[in-house]
């Protein structure tokens, strides 16, 4: 089974949703036959590259709310994220353009580390104050994931993998995806939002059953079977 996951580094529900997918997969009987692919989605592609500002300030402006309302909203999200076993502290969080971070996820994919890279980006952004467009901070984080730091600097200094990021977002538009996280199972079945672990596990079971139906062989009328109320 293949699962494509569209998410943004700066999306708290992507952070939560991807964690819940991991939890749903943990005891899925066919886990070893599941491939999860990270796809890029920029919630604010117009954000200036290299510029950062405090998350609280940005959210107040975006939603037209008060600082107290934003703080209450963040506490609500934190409760859900913490319940999933993840840290969440946006007191030092800085918003910025996430394109470079997405490019690094595609770079990491070549080493089979895309999921690890996205996981590290989410955690650093939502609990460690990562400035998501800062080259030095991205290089250090990618190094911890296992990428060659010189190669990461080379990528960040140029435009490599920008086409891959754009292709992911073009595909998202074709599918009608307007928000993230978005999970696409077997290129057929779409699920939007940070669903519960139980819901995602139910989807896994249903998709597996649809894509791997039991093939009956022979004529079942000839076999000796027992049903609820009779044996023949």
C-alpha positions as CSV (number, residue, x, y, z in Angstrom):
1,X,0.0,0.0,0.0
2,X,1.2,3.5,-0.8
3,X,0.2,6.6,1.1
4,X,1.1,10.1,-0.2
5,X,1.0,12.7,2.5
6,X,0.7,16.4,1.6
7,X,1.8,18.7,4.5
8,X,3.6,21.9,5.3
9,X,6.3,22.3,7.9
10,X,4.4,25.3,9.4
11,X,1.1,23.4,9.8
12,X,0.5,22.2,13.4
13,X,-2.2,19.8,12.3
14,X,0.2,18.2,9.8
15,X,2.6,17.7,12.7
16,X,-0.3,16.0,14.6
17,X,-1.8,14.2,11.6
18,X,1.5,12.6,10.6
19,X,2.1,11.4,14.1
20,X,-1.3,9.9,14.3
21,X,-0.7,8.1,11.0
22,X,2.5,6.6,12.5
23,X,0.5,5.5,15.5
24,X,-2.2,3.9,13.3
25,X,0.4,2.1,11.3
26,X,2.2,0.8,14.4
27,X,0.1,-2.3,14.9
28,X,-1.3,-2.5,11.3
29,X,-0.7,-6.1,10.3
30,X,0.6,-5.2,6.9
31,X,2.9,-2.3,8.1
32,X,5.9,-3.8,6.3
33,X,4.1,-3.5,3.0
34,X,3.2,0.2,3.4
35,X,5.2,3.0,1.8
36,X,4.6,6.6,3.0
37,X,5.6,9.4,0.6
38,X,6.1,13.0,1.7
39,X,4.6,15.6,-0.6
40,X,5.1,19.4,-0.4
41,X,2.4,21.9,0.3
42,X,3.1,25.6,1.0
43,X,0.4,27.3,3.0
44,X,2.0,30.7,2.4
45,X,4.1,30.5,-0.8
46,X,4.1,34.3,-1.0
47,X,6.0,34.7,2.2
48,X,9.4,36.5,1.7
49,X,12.3,34.1,1.5
50,X,14.7,34.6,4.4
51,X,12.4,36.8,6.5
52,X,11.0,35.6,9.8
53,X,8.6,37.1,12.4
54,X,7.1,35.8,15.7
55,X,4.3,33.3,15.2
56,X,2.0,35.0,17.7
57,X,2.3,38.3,15.9
58,X,1.7,36.6,12.5
59,X,-1.4,34.7,13.7
60,X,-3.0,37.9,15.3
61,X,-2.6,39.6,11.9
62,X,-3.8,36.6,9.9
63,X,-7.0,35.9,11.9
64,X,-7.7,39.4,13.0
65,X,-7.9,38.2,16.6
66,X,-6.3,39.2,19.9
67,X,-3.1,38.0,21.4
68,X,-5.1,36.3,24.1
69,X,-7.3,34.5,21.6
70,X,-4.2,33.3,19.7
71,X,-2.7,32.0,22.9
72,X,-5.9,30.1,23.8
73,X,-5.9,28.6,20.3
74,X,-2.3,27.5,20.7
75,X,-3.0,25.9,24.1
76,X,-5.8,23.9,22.5
77,X,-3.5,22.6,19.7
78,X,-0.8,21.9,22.3
79,X,-3.1,19.7,24.3
80,X,-3.8,17.5,21.2
81,X,-0.2,17.4,20.1
82,X,1.0,16.5,23.6
83,X,-1.6,13.8,23.9
84,X,0.0,12.2,20.8
85,X,3.3,12.2,22.6
86,X,4.9,15.2,20.8
87,X,6.4,18.4,22.2
88,X,4.7,21.7,21.4
89,X,6.0,25.1,22.4
90,X,5.6,28.0,20.0
91,X,6.7,30.7,22.4
92,X,9.9,31.1,20.3
93,X,8.4,30.1,17.0
94,X,9.1,32.2,13.9
95,X,7.1,32.0,10.7
96,X,8.7,32.2,7.3
97,X,8.8,30.8,3.8
98,X,9.0,27.0,3.9
99,X,10.1,26.3,0.3
100,X,13.7,25.6,1.3
101,X,12.6,23.1,4.0
102,X,10.5,21.3,1.4
103,X,13.4,21.2,-1.0
104,X,15.5,19.4,1.7
105,X,12.7,16.8,2.2
106,X,13.1,16.0,-1.5
107,X,16.9,15.8,-1.1
108,X,16.5,13.5,1.9
109,X,14.2,11.3,-0.1
110,X,17.1,10.3,-2.3
111,X,18.7,8.8,0.8
112,X,15.5,7.2,2.0
113,X,15.3,9.9,4.8
114,X,12.3,12.0,3.6
115,X,10.0,11.0,6.5
116,X,12.8,11.5,9.0
117,X,13.5,14.9,7.6
118,X,9.9,16.0,7.7
119,X,9.5,14.7,11.2
120,X,12.6,16.6,12.4
121,X,11.4,19.8,10.7
122,X,8.0,19.6,12.4
123,X,9.5,18.9,15.8
124,X,12.1,21.7,15.5
125,X,9.6,24.2,14.2
126,X,6.9,23.6,16.8
127,X,9.0,23.0,19.8
128,X,12.6,24.4,19.3
129,X,12.1,27.7,17.6
130,X,13.5,26.7,14.2
131,X,13.7,29.6,11.7
132,X,12.5,27.5,8.8
133,X,14.1,29.7,6.1
134,X,17.5,30.1,7.8
135,X,20.2,28.1,5.9
136,X,22.5,27.6,8.9
137,X,19.7,26.2,11.0
138,X,18.4,24.0,8.2
139,X,22.0,22.6,7.6
140,X,22.4,21.8,11.2
141,X,19.1,20.0,11.4
142,X,19.6,18.1,8.2
143,X,23.0,16.9,9.5
144,X,21.3,15.5,12.6
145,X,19.0,13.5,10.3
146,X,22.0,12.1,8.5
147,X,22.4,14.2,5.4
148,X,25.8,15.5,4.2
149,X,26.0,19.1,5.4
150,X,28.1,20.3,2.5
151,X,25.6,18.8,0.1
152,X,22.7,20.5,2.0
153,X,24.5,23.9,1.7
154,X,25.0,23.4,-2.0
155,X,21.2,22.7,-2.4
156,X,20.2,25.6,-0.3
157,X,22.5,28.0,-2.2
158,X,20.8,27.1,-5.5
159,X,17.4,26.1,-6.9
160,X,17.6,22.3,-6.8
161,X,14.4,20.4,-6.1
162,X,12.2,23.5,-6.6
163,X,10.6,21.7,-9.6
164,X,9.8,18.8,-7.3
165,X,8.1,21.1,-4.8
166,X,6.1,22.7,-7.5
167,X,5.1,19.4,-9.0
168,X,3.8,18.3,-5.7
169,X,1.7,21.4,-5.4
170,X,0.4,21.1,-8.9
171,X,-0.7,17.6,-8.2
172,X,-2.4,18.9,-5.1
173,X,-4.4,21.4,-7.1
174,X,-5.3,18.7,-9.6
175,X,-6.7,16.6,-6.8
176,X,-8.6,19.6,-5.4
177,X,-6.5,19.7,-2.2
178,X,-7.0,23.1,-0.5
179,X,-5.8,22.2,3.0
180,X,-3.4,19.9,4.8
181,X,-2.7,17.4,6.0
182,X,-4.1,15.3,3.2
183,X,-3.6,11.6,2.9
184,X,-4.0,9.8,-0.5
185,X,-4.2,6.0,-0.2
186,X,-3.2,4.0,-3.3
187,X,-3.7,7.1,-5.5
188,X,-7.5,6.5,-5.1
189,X,-8.8,7.2,-1.6
190,X,-8.4,10.7,-0.1
191,X,-8.6,11.6,3.6
192,X,-8.3,15.2,4.7
193,X,-7.3,16.5,8.1
194,X,-5.7,15.3,11.3
195,X,-8.0,12.4,11.8
196,X,-7.9,10.3,15.0
197,X,-5.7,7.2,15.2
198,X,-8.8,5.0,15.2
199,X,-10.2,6.7,12.1
200,X,-6.9,6.3,10.2
201,X,-6.6,2.7,11.3
202,X,-10.1,2.1,10.0
203,X,-9.1,3.7,6.6
204,X,-6.0,1.5,6.5
205,X,-8.1,-1.7,7.1
206,X,-10.7,-0.6,4.5
207,X,-8.3,0.3,1.8
208,X,-6.3,-2.9,2.3
209,X,-9.4,-5.0,2.0
210,X,-10.5,-3.2,-1.1
211,X,-7.1,-3.5,-2.8
212,X,-6.4,-7.0,-1.6
213,X,-9.7,-8.9,-1.8
214,X,-9.8,-12.6,-1.0
215,X,-10.0,-14.7,-4.2
216,X,-12.3,-17.7,-3.7
217,X,-11.1,-20.8,-5.5
218,X,-13.3,-23.8,-6.5
219,X,-17.0,-24.3,-5.9
220,X,-17.9,-23.5,-2.3
221,X,-21.1,-25.5,-2.7
222,X,-19.0,-28.7,-2.9
223,X,-17.2,-28.2,0.4
224,X,-18.4,-29.4,3.8
225,X,-19.1,-26.3,5.9
226,X,-20.9,-25.1,9.0
227,X,-22.9,-21.9,9.1
228,X,-24.6,-20.3,12.1
229,X,-27.6,-22.7,12.0
230,X,-26.7,-25.7,9.9
231,X,-24.0,-28.0,8.8
232,X,-24.0,-29.7,5.4
